[in-house]
């Protein structure tokens, strides 16, 4: 209420994300699914989980999907799965973008593997294949490509590099549900394995924590299935030193409902992004560039401005909520203080200038136009 009293009289209130509104169209179906779940009497790894796994595997175009507890655990289980299969060993190097959310790197370090940070491509903000190849050593065993903000990394080029050097190619698809290459193939099916997050704010969001691993590798799928459940395929018999990283039955039920609307919601995001693209003045902010190899699903509409904080404050004064993804790159975090002296100029510029504008399938054309007009009047 305090903020509203001091807003300009003609200001429109534009939330960054309204999760209640995003989930509202699915309310009745979700309540019915909740009733079905409750009455089933089976609350862990039941029919809702197995049905979601089949449906999401079919959506991504992979043979296998294993539901897990969250996106970080999905990536961790992939790496631990490859260790269980003898394809990775402690200390092996995994090339990963320097420009990513910290979870991508935590999965590597928590698996006792060695992250090797690669600068992104300055246009896509995703990992630069040439830089990734330059960093390959005898210790390199995998490349982890992150589809940041909803745009696919250059997976065809990366797949060629991985094949040439006999490396595993892993996707962090946490922000790119439903993104597809123009040549065919969906996020989650473009490498050897992929980790997915269904955190509530994602394009495919649960109502709590959830994630998944997708792969075409039967042995990896079986290893991950055991590892998520204390290392056990059969109750009380343990193949591995596993984890409790299972997806919930009720989250799976709700995700099955949201999945049916995902392509429609992604199409709406692209419509809204086209309004930003058309109306935003390129002399004021740098707009996201859509690379020619795939479609963008705009989990985040990220612009760049050298006075990001001042622009953010100006928008807030006019009723517009924004976010920063992310204010501090992983190599500058206290958690990785051993890297604090490293320099990644492209990454650091992105983290210094990036501002995320309102973007969701329930925003109106008028709201997006209002944000664009405000930015164009920013001095």
C-alpha beads as a LAMMPS data file, in Angstrom:
LAMMPS data file: protein, C-alpha beads

379 atoms
378 bonds

1 atom types
1 bond types

-500.0 500.0 xlo xhi
-500.0 500.0 ylo yhi
-500.0 500.0 zlo zhi

Masses

1 110.0

Atoms # bond

1 1 1 0.000 0.000 0.000
2 1 1 2.858 2.389 0.780
3 1 1 4.301 1.946 -2.713
4 1 1 0.941 2.476 -4.411
5 1 1 0.396 5.813 -2.613
6 1 1 3.516 7.276 -4.182
7 1 1 3.237 5.815 -7.682
8 1 1 2.527 8.217 -10.557
9 1 1 -1.221 8.537 -11.125
10 1 1 -1.012 6.902 -14.555
11 1 1 1.190 4.010 -13.376
12 1 1 0.124 0.452 -14.110
13 1 1 0.997 -2.272 -11.613
14 1 1 2.925 -5.019 -13.437
15 1 1 4.106 -7.951 -11.364
16 1 1 7.229 -9.788 -12.415
17 1 1 5.450 -13.124 -11.962
18 1 1 2.055 -14.023 -10.502
19 1 1 2.143 -17.760 -9.791
20 1 1 -1.423 -17.810 -8.498
21 1 1 -2.635 -16.450 -11.843
22 1 1 -0.376 -18.835 -13.818
23 1 1 -1.868 -21.865 -12.045
24 1 1 -5.466 -20.586 -11.858
25 1 1 -6.588 -22.089 -15.218
26 1 1 -5.626 -25.519 -13.907
27 1 1 -7.240 -25.187 -10.471
28 1 1 -10.174 -27.577 -10.909
29 1 1 -8.033 -30.260 -12.560
30 1 1 -5.424 -29.916 -9.841
31 1 1 -8.022 -30.264 -7.099
32 1 1 -9.362 -33.401 -8.752
33 1 1 -5.822 -34.769 -9.064
34 1 1 -5.247 -34.004 -5.375
35 1 1 -8.408 -35.905 -4.456
36 1 1 -7.317 -38.831 -6.642
37 1 1 -3.879 -38.816 -5.025
38 1 1 -5.328 -38.658 -1.507
39 1 1 -7.807 -41.455 -2.086
40 1 1 -5.236 -43.722 -3.728
41 1 1 -3.522 -44.401 -0.405
42 1 1 -0.204 -44.676 -2.294
43 1 1 1.878 -41.557 -1.686
44 1 1 5.452 -42.338 -2.815
45 1 1 6.590 -43.532 -6.282
46 1 1 3.141 -44.569 -7.440
47 1 1 1.038 -44.272 -10.598
48 1 1 1.246 -40.475 -10.817
49 1 1 5.052 -40.588 -10.885
50 1 1 5.242 -43.362 -13.468
51 1 1 2.589 -41.682 -15.645
52 1 1 4.358 -38.326 -15.519
53 1 1 7.666 -39.976 -16.390
54 1 1 6.154 -41.600 -19.483
55 1 1 4.386 -38.420 -20.581
56 1 1 7.381 -36.141 -20.078
57 1 1 9.719 -38.571 -21.846
58 1 1 7.327 -38.576 -24.818
59 1 1 7.133 -34.764 -24.749
60 1 1 10.926 -34.400 -24.770
61 1 1 11.425 -37.186 -27.294
62 1 1 13.522 -39.399 -25.040
63 1 1 13.091 -43.030 -24.147
64 1 1 13.484 -42.568 -20.406
65 1 1 12.483 -40.039 -17.758
66 1 1 13.165 -40.398 -14.033
67 1 1 11.342 -38.025 -11.702
68 1 1 13.505 -36.620 -8.911
69 1 1 13.363 -34.102 -6.089
70 1 1 14.615 -30.928 -7.839
71 1 1 16.824 -29.615 -10.635
72 1 1 20.095 -29.633 -8.692
73 1 1 19.499 -33.239 -7.674
74 1 1 18.694 -34.117 -11.301
75 1 1 22.122 -32.929 -12.433
76 1 1 23.780 -34.515 -9.421
77 1 1 22.115 -37.871 -10.119
78 1 1 23.254 -37.811 -13.747
79 1 1 26.862 -37.335 -12.659
80 1 1 26.583 -39.890 -9.854
81 1 1 24.919 -42.274 -12.291
82 1 1 27.821 -42.004 -14.703
83 1 1 30.203 -42.567 -11.788
84 1 1 28.290 -45.718 -10.827
85 1 1 28.600 -46.929 -14.421
86 1 1 32.333 -46.226 -14.453
87 1 1 32.136 -43.478 -17.079
88 1 1 33.133 -40.735 -14.650
89 1 1 35.570 -40.840 -11.754
90 1 1 36.332 -38.452 -8.905
91 1 1 38.463 -35.556 -10.109
92 1 1 37.398 -35.778 -13.758
93 1 1 36.866 -32.417 -15.428
94 1 1 33.449 -31.182 -16.578
95 1 1 33.367 -28.068 -18.757
96 1 1 30.494 -25.800 -17.709
97 1 1 29.526 -22.192 -18.517
98 1 1 30.878 -19.510 -16.217
99 1 1 27.602 -17.676 -16.901
100 1 1 25.055 -19.877 -15.171
101 1 1 23.108 -20.283 -11.962
102 1 1 25.284 -21.780 -9.242
103 1 1 23.320 -25.072 -9.198
104 1 1 24.985 -26.170 -12.452
105 1 1 28.375 -25.964 -10.760
106 1 1 27.253 -27.285 -7.372
107 1 1 26.152 -30.517 -9.043
108 1 1 29.718 -30.984 -10.301
109 1 1 31.533 -30.107 -7.090
110 1 1 29.132 -32.116 -4.919
111 1 1 29.856 -35.132 -7.130
112 1 1 33.571 -34.629 -6.437
113 1 1 34.248 -33.742 -10.038
114 1 1 36.172 -30.701 -11.240
115 1 1 34.323 -27.800 -12.928
116 1 1 36.180 -26.005 -15.710
117 1 1 34.511 -22.653 -16.389
118 1 1 33.985 -21.518 -19.985
119 1 1 33.037 -18.040 -21.160
120 1 1 29.677 -17.738 -22.949
121 1 1 28.970 -16.640 -26.476
122 1 1 28.330 -12.894 -26.266
123 1 1 25.171 -13.106 -28.390
124 1 1 23.382 -16.146 -26.956
125 1 1 24.775 -15.876 -23.390
126 1 1 25.174 -19.668 -23.545
127 1 1 28.389 -21.669 -23.584
128 1 1 30.682 -20.844 -26.519
129 1 1 31.499 -24.147 -28.289
130 1 1 34.882 -22.874 -29.475
131 1 1 35.828 -21.878 -25.937
132 1 1 34.623 -25.231 -24.606
133 1 1 36.773 -27.098 -27.104
134 1 1 39.787 -24.928 -26.256
135 1 1 39.506 -25.988 -22.615
136 1 1 39.510 -29.750 -23.258
137 1 1 42.369 -31.642 -21.607
138 1 1 43.157 -35.296 -20.982
139 1 1 41.134 -35.027 -17.775
140 1 1 38.006 -33.717 -19.494
141 1 1 35.192 -36.263 -19.546
142 1 1 32.045 -34.187 -20.067
143 1 1 30.557 -30.896 -21.219
144 1 1 27.534 -29.492 -19.397
145 1 1 25.542 -27.139 -21.627
146 1 1 23.079 -24.794 -19.892
147 1 1 20.063 -23.527 -21.865
148 1 1 20.022 -20.182 -20.095
149 1 1 16.916 -17.967 -19.953
150 1 1 14.992 -20.387 -22.229
151 1 1 17.329 -20.368 -25.233
152 1 1 19.020 -23.562 -26.382
153 1 1 22.781 -23.767 -26.416
154 1 1 24.376 -24.603 -29.787
155 1 1 23.816 -28.306 -29.250
156 1 1 24.612 -29.485 -32.761
157 1 1 28.080 -27.936 -32.615
158 1 1 28.611 -29.139 -29.054
159 1 1 27.534 -32.656 -30.003
160 1 1 30.141 -32.651 -32.761
161 1 1 32.826 -31.566 -30.302
162 1 1 31.746 -34.137 -27.713
163 1 1 31.789 -36.893 -30.318
164 1 1 35.194 -35.858 -31.642
165 1 1 36.747 -35.972 -28.151
166 1 1 34.691 -38.897 -26.779
167 1 1 33.021 -36.755 -24.102
168 1 1 29.653 -36.999 -22.399
169 1 1 27.274 -34.153 -23.295
170 1 1 24.894 -33.189 -20.492
171 1 1 22.092 -30.630 -20.695
172 1 1 21.037 -28.368 -17.862
173 1 1 17.529 -27.859 -19.218
174 1 1 16.109 -26.242 -16.076
175 1 1 15.051 -23.067 -17.917
176 1 1 14.120 -24.441 -21.327
177 1 1 11.137 -26.795 -21.074
178 1 1 9.755 -27.276 -24.568
179 1 1 12.494 -25.371 -26.442
180 1 1 13.186 -27.046 -29.785
181 1 1 15.878 -27.008 -32.423
182 1 1 14.730 -25.936 -35.884
183 1 1 16.336 -29.104 -37.238
184 1 1 14.295 -31.178 -34.768
185 1 1 14.718 -32.268 -31.196
186 1 1 13.560 -30.838 -27.886
187 1 1 15.471 -29.706 -24.817
188 1 1 16.137 -32.804 -22.781
189 1 1 16.846 -35.001 -25.798
190 1 1 19.816 -33.197 -27.354
191 1 1 22.659 -34.739 -25.336
192 1 1 23.427 -37.961 -23.496
193 1 1 21.304 -36.902 -20.519
194 1 1 19.495 -33.834 -19.226
195 1 1 18.527 -32.420 -15.854
196 1 1 15.224 -30.554 -15.485
197 1 1 13.909 -28.327 -12.702
198 1 1 10.187 -27.860 -12.063
199 1 1 10.594 -25.111 -9.481
200 1 1 7.272 -23.190 -9.348
201 1 1 8.501 -20.223 -11.410
202 1 1 9.733 -22.331 -14.339
203 1 1 7.829 -22.634 -17.622
204 1 1 6.739 -26.076 -16.427
205 1 1 6.365 -25.429 -12.724
206 1 1 5.236 -27.648 -9.883
207 1 1 3.636 -26.321 -6.697
208 1 1 6.832 -26.995 -4.798
209 1 1 10.136 -28.697 -5.520
210 1 1 10.463 -31.275 -8.313
211 1 1 12.811 -32.270 -11.114
212 1 1 13.599 -34.975 -13.648
213 1 1 16.357 -36.694 -15.578
214 1 1 15.775 -37.556 -19.239
215 1 1 18.022 -39.800 -21.312
216 1 1 18.083 -42.363 -24.073
217 1 1 20.579 -44.469 -22.122
218 1 1 18.869 -47.426 -20.421
219 1 1 21.818 -48.152 -18.120
220 1 1 21.947 -44.546 -16.903
221 1 1 18.176 -44.430 -16.388
222 1 1 18.345 -47.587 -14.299
223 1 1 21.256 -46.234 -12.248
224 1 1 19.475 -42.913 -11.617
225 1 1 16.251 -44.744 -10.700
226 1 1 18.154 -46.674 -8.046
227 1 1 20.273 -43.768 -6.831
228 1 1 17.249 -41.504 -6.211
229 1 1 15.808 -44.220 -3.936
230 1 1 18.660 -45.001 -1.530
231 1 1 20.528 -46.873 -4.282
232 1 1 17.827 -49.519 -4.409
233 1 1 15.960 -51.193 -7.278
234 1 1 14.327 -53.650 -4.883
235 1 1 13.178 -52.611 -1.427
236 1 1 15.830 -53.203 1.232
237 1 1 18.417 -54.315 -1.351
238 1 1 20.910 -51.590 -2.261
239 1 1 23.113 -51.586 -5.344
240 1 1 24.721 -48.212 -4.599
241 1 1 25.269 -45.737 -1.806
242 1 1 22.265 -43.775 -2.933
243 1 1 20.180 -40.767 -1.932
244 1 1 16.620 -39.875 -1.019
245 1 1 15.922 -37.712 -4.091
246 1 1 12.467 -38.903 -5.159
247 1 1 9.769 -36.812 -6.805
248 1 1 6.462 -36.582 -4.904
249 1 1 3.301 -38.242 -6.169
250 1 1 1.223 -35.071 -5.816
251 1 1 3.794 -32.900 -7.643
252 1 1 3.801 -35.456 -10.456
253 1 1 0.005 -35.304 -10.686
254 1 1 0.048 -31.510 -10.957
255 1 1 2.907 -31.528 -13.478
256 1 1 0.951 -33.894 -15.731
257 1 1 -1.786 -31.255 -15.890
258 1 1 0.582 -28.331 -16.487
259 1 1 2.450 -30.299 -19.170
260 1 1 -0.648 -30.392 -21.377
261 1 1 -0.607 -26.593 -21.580
262 1 1 3.144 -26.093 -21.923
263 1 1 3.400 -25.622 -25.693
264 1 1 0.483 -23.173 -25.610
265 1 1 2.038 -21.199 -22.776
266 1 1 5.429 -21.113 -24.511
267 1 1 3.742 -19.790 -27.657
268 1 1 2.164 -17.022 -25.565
269 1 1 5.564 -16.151 -24.120
270 1 1 6.926 -15.782 -27.662
271 1 1 4.006 -13.486 -28.544
272 1 1 4.797 -11.246 -25.593
273 1 1 8.516 -11.324 -26.374
274 1 1 7.722 -10.131 -29.900
275 1 1 6.042 -7.049 -28.375
276 1 1 9.196 -6.290 -26.419
277 1 1 11.276 -6.944 -29.540
278 1 1 9.188 -4.564 -31.656
279 1 1 8.743 -1.772 -29.129
280 1 1 11.950 -1.631 -27.094
281 1 1 14.439 0.945 -28.356
282 1 1 17.720 -0.826 -29.083
283 1 1 19.544 2.408 -28.221
284 1 1 18.248 2.172 -24.645
285 1 1 18.677 -1.533 -23.843
286 1 1 20.294 -4.525 -25.501
287 1 1 17.535 -7.006 -26.331
288 1 1 17.978 -10.798 -26.289
289 1 1 19.101 -12.223 -29.591
290 1 1 17.392 -15.385 -30.800
291 1 1 19.937 -17.695 -32.382
292 1 1 19.089 -19.230 -35.730
293 1 1 19.385 -22.861 -34.629
294 1 1 16.362 -22.976 -32.335
295 1 1 13.342 -21.352 -30.766
296 1 1 13.358 -19.419 -27.502
297 1 1 10.803 -20.210 -24.785
298 1 1 11.542 -17.020 -22.788
299 1 1 11.671 -18.374 -19.286
300 1 1 13.311 -14.985 -18.796
301 1 1 13.259 -11.935 -21.066
302 1 1 16.720 -10.578 -20.291
303 1 1 17.847 -7.114 -21.381
304 1 1 21.191 -5.449 -20.751
305 1 1 21.805 -1.912 -19.535
306 1 1 25.018 -0.374 -18.134
307 1 1 23.033 1.334 -15.342
308 1 1 20.918 -1.682 -14.512
309 1 1 20.158 -0.725 -10.893
310 1 1 19.012 2.774 -11.853
311 1 1 16.772 1.369 -14.584
312 1 1 15.348 -1.172 -12.159
313 1 1 14.588 1.555 -9.601
314 1 1 12.936 3.719 -12.278
315 1 1 10.675 0.851 -13.340
316 1 1 9.758 0.112 -9.719
317 1 1 8.794 3.765 -9.256
318 1 1 6.342 3.293 -12.117
319 1 1 4.803 0.064 -10.783
320 1 1 6.901 -2.510 -12.659
321 1 1 8.601 -5.355 -10.813
322 1 1 11.793 -6.796 -12.304
323 1 1 14.495 -9.248 -11.239
324 1 1 18.213 -9.766 -11.817
325 1 1 19.449 -13.134 -13.086
326 1 1 22.026 -13.106 -11.557
327 1 1 23.709 -10.302 -9.590
328 1 1 26.933 -12.219 -8.886
329 1 1 28.504 -14.919 -11.091
330 1 1 29.477 -18.248 -9.502
331 1 1 33.212 -17.545 -9.627
332 1 1 32.709 -14.426 -7.486
333 1 1 30.615 -16.155 -4.832
334 1 1 31.984 -16.678 -1.323
335 1 1 31.184 -20.388 -1.686
336 1 1 33.856 -20.560 -4.426
337 1 1 36.310 -18.071 -2.956
338 1 1 39.189 -20.046 -4.486
339 1 1 37.982 -18.655 -7.848
340 1 1 37.363 -15.068 -6.730
341 1 1 40.532 -13.838 -8.430
342 1 1 39.625 -15.347 -11.810
343 1 1 38.498 -13.083 -14.644
344 1 1 35.694 -13.903 -17.075
345 1 1 34.946 -10.536 -18.706
346 1 1 31.930 -11.573 -20.796
347 1 1 30.317 -13.376 -17.869
348 1 1 30.983 -10.476 -15.513
349 1 1 29.487 -7.944 -17.929
350 1 1 26.323 -10.023 -18.246
351 1 1 25.951 -10.322 -14.484
352 1 1 26.644 -6.594 -14.093
353 1 1 24.101 -5.435 -16.696
354 1 1 21.341 -8.087 -16.966
355 1 1 17.774 -7.128 -16.015
356 1 1 14.817 -9.526 -16.300
357 1 1 11.559 -7.931 -17.442
358 1 1 8.060 -9.225 -16.601
359 1 1 7.328 -12.348 -18.653
360 1 1 4.713 -15.046 -18.134
361 1 1 1.814 -16.557 -20.097
362 1 1 -0.694 -14.523 -18.062
363 1 1 0.765 -11.071 -18.745
364 1 1 -1.331 -8.952 -21.102
365 1 1 -0.194 -7.222 -24.281
366 1 1 -0.963 -3.913 -22.574
367 1 1 1.288 -4.690 -19.610
368 1 1 4.220 -5.626 -21.833
369 1 1 3.692 -2.542 -24.007
370 1 1 3.597 -0.368 -20.883
371 1 1 6.945 -1.764 -19.694
372 1 1 8.512 -1.200 -23.112
373 1 1 7.246 2.387 -23.296
374 1 1 8.582 3.143 -19.828
375 1 1 12.016 1.839 -20.791
376 1 1 12.026 3.886 -23.978
377 1 1 11.431 7.013 -21.858
378 1 1 14.261 6.198 -19.464
379 1 1 16.988 8.841 -19.478

Bonds

1 1 1 2
2 1 2 3
3 1 3 4
4 1 4 5
5 1 5 6
6 1 6 7
7 1 7 8
8 1 8 9
9 1 9 10
10 1 10 11
11 1 11 12
12 1 12 13
13 1 13 14
14 1 14 15
15 1 15 16
16 1 16 17
17 1 17 18
18 1 18 19
19 1 19 20
20 1 20 21
21 1 21 22
22 1 22 23
23 1 23 24
24 1 24 25
25 1 25 26
26 1 26 27
27 1 27 28
28 1 28 29
29 1 29 30
30 1 30 31
31 1 31 32
32 1 32 33
33 1 33 34
34 1 34 35
35 1 35 36
36 1 36 37
37 1 37 38
38 1 38 39
39 1 39 40
40 1 40 41
41 1 41 42
42 1 42 43
43 1 43 44
44 1 44 45
45 1 45 46
46 1 46 47
47 1 47 48
48 1 48 49
49 1 49 50
50 1 50 51
51 1 51 52
52 1 52 53
53 1 53 54
54 1 54 55
55 1 55 56
56 1 56 57
57 1 57 58
58 1 58 59
59 1 59 60
60 1 60 61
61 1 61 62
62 1 62 63
63 1 63 64
64 1 64 65
65 1 65 66
66 1 66 67
67 1 67 68
68 1 68 69
69 1 69 70
70 1 70 71
71 1 71 72
72 1 72 73
73 1 73 74
74 1 74 75
75 1 75 76
76 1 76 77
77 1 77 78
78 1 78 79
79 1 79 80
80 1 80 81
81 1 81 82
82 1 82 83
83 1 83 84
84 1 84 85
85 1 85 86
86 1 86 87
87 1 87 88
88 1 88 89
89 1 89 90
90 1 90 91
91 1 91 92
92 1 92 93
93 1 93 94
94 1 94 95
95 1 95 96
96 1 96 97
97 1 97 98
98 1 98 99
99 1 99 100
100 1 100 101
101 1 101 102
102 1 102 103
103 1 103 104
104 1 104 105
105 1 105 106
106 1 106 107
107 1 107 108
108 1 108 109
109 1 109 110
110 1 110 111
111 1 111 112
112 1 112 113
113 1 113 114
114 1 114 115
115 1 115 116
116 1 116 117
117 1 117 118
118 1 118 119
119 1 119 120
120 1 120 121
121 1 121 122
122 1 122 123
123 1 123 124
124 1 124 125
125 1 125 126
126 1 126 127
127 1 127 128
128 1 128 129
129 1 129 130
130 1 130 131
131 1 131 132
132 1 132 133
133 1 133 134
134 1 134 135
135 1 135 136
136 1 136 137
137 1 137 138
138 1 138 139
139 1 139 140
140 1 140 141
141 1 141 142
142 1 142 143
143 1 143 144
144 1 144 145
145 1 145 146
146 1 146 147
147 1 147 148
148 1 148 149
149 1 149 150
150 1 150 151
151 1 151 152
152 1 152 153
153 1 153 154
154 1 154 155
155 1 155 156
156 1 156 157
157 1 157 158
158 1 158 159
159 1 159 160
160 1 160 161
161 1 161 162
162 1 162 163
163 1 163 164
164 1 164 165
165 1 165 166
166 1 166 167
167 1 167 168
168 1 168 169
169 1 169 170
170 1 170 171
171 1 171 172
172 1 172 173
173 1 173 174
174 1 174 175
175 1 175 176
176 1 176 177
177 1 177 178
178 1 178 179
179 1 179 180
180 1 180 181
181 1 181 182
182 1 182 183
183 1 183 184
184 1 184 185
185 1 185 186
186 1 186 187
187 1 187 188
188 1 188 189
189 1 189 190
190 1 190 191
191 1 191 192
192 1 192 193
193 1 193 194
194 1 194 195
195 1 195 196
196 1 196 197
197 1 197 198
198 1 198 199
199 1 199 200
200 1 200 201
201 1 201 202
202 1 202 203
203 1 203 204
204 1 204 205
205 1 205 206
206 1 206 207
207 1 207 208
208 1 208 209
209 1 209 210
210 1 210 211
211 1 211 212
212 1 212 213
213 1 213 214
214 1 214 215
215 1 215 216
216 1 216 217
217 1 217 218
218 1 218 219
219 1 219 220
220 1 220 221
221 1 221 222
222 1 222 223
223 1 223 224
224 1 224 225
225 1 225 226
226 1 226 227
227 1 227 228
228 1 228 229
229 1 229 230
230 1 230 231
231 1 231 232
232 1 232 233
233 1 233 234
234 1 234 235
235 1 235 236
236 1 236 237
237 1 237 238
238 1 238 239
239 1 239 240
240 1 240 241
241 1 241 242
242 1 242 243
243 1 243 244
244 1 244 245
245 1 245 246
246 1 246 247
247 1 247 248
248 1 248 249
249 1 249 250
250 1 250 251
251 1 251 252
252 1 252 253
253 1 253 254
254 1 254 255
255 1 255 256
256 1 256 257
257 1 257 258
258 1 258 259
259 1 259 260
260 1 260 261
261 1 261 262
262 1 262 263
263 1 263 264
264 1 264 265
265 1 265 266
266 1 266 267
267 1 267 268
268 1 268 269
269 1 269 270
270 1 270 271
271 1 271 272
272 1 272 273
273 1 273 274
274 1 274 275
275 1 275 276
276 1 276 277
277 1 277 278
278 1 278 279
279 1 279 280
280 1 280 281
281 1 281 282
282 1 282 283
283 1 283 284
284 1 284 285
285 1 285 286
286 1 286 287
287 1 287 288
288 1 288 289
289 1 289 290
290 1 290 291
291 1 291 292
292 1 292 293
293 1 293 294
294 1 294 295
295 1 295 296
296 1 296 297
297 1 297 298
298 1 298 299
299 1 299 300
300 1 300 301
301 1 301 302
302 1 302 303
303 1 303 304
304 1 304 305
305 1 305 306
306 1 306 307
307 1 307 308
308 1 308 309
309 1 309 310
310 1 310 311
311 1 311 312
312 1 312 313
313 1 313 314
314 1 314 315
315 1 315 316
316 1 316 317
317 1 317 318
318 1 318 319
319 1 319 320
320 1 320 321
321 1 321 322
322 1 322 323
323 1 323 324
324 1 324 325
325 1 325 326
326 1 326 327
327 1 327 328
328 1 328 329
329 1 329 330
330 1 330 331
331 1 331 332
332 1 332 333
333 1 333 334
334 1 334 335
335 1 335 336
336 1 336 337
337 1 337 338
338 1 338 339
339 1 339 340
340 1 340 341
341 1 341 342
342 1 342 343
343 1 343 344
344 1 344 345
345 1 345 346
346 1 346 347
347 1 347 348
348 1 348 349
349 1 349 350
350 1 350 351
351 1 351 352
352 1 352 353
353 1 353 354
354 1 354 355
355 1 355 356
356 1 356 357
357 1 357 358
358 1 358 359
359 1 359 360
360 1 360 361
361 1 361 362
362 1 362 363
363 1 363 364
364 1 364 365
365 1 365 366
366 1 366 367
367 1 367 368
368 1 368 369
369 1 369 370
370 1 370 371
371 1 371 372
372 1 372 373
373 1 373 374
374 1 374 375
375 1 375 376
376 1 376 377
377 1 377 378
378 1 378 379
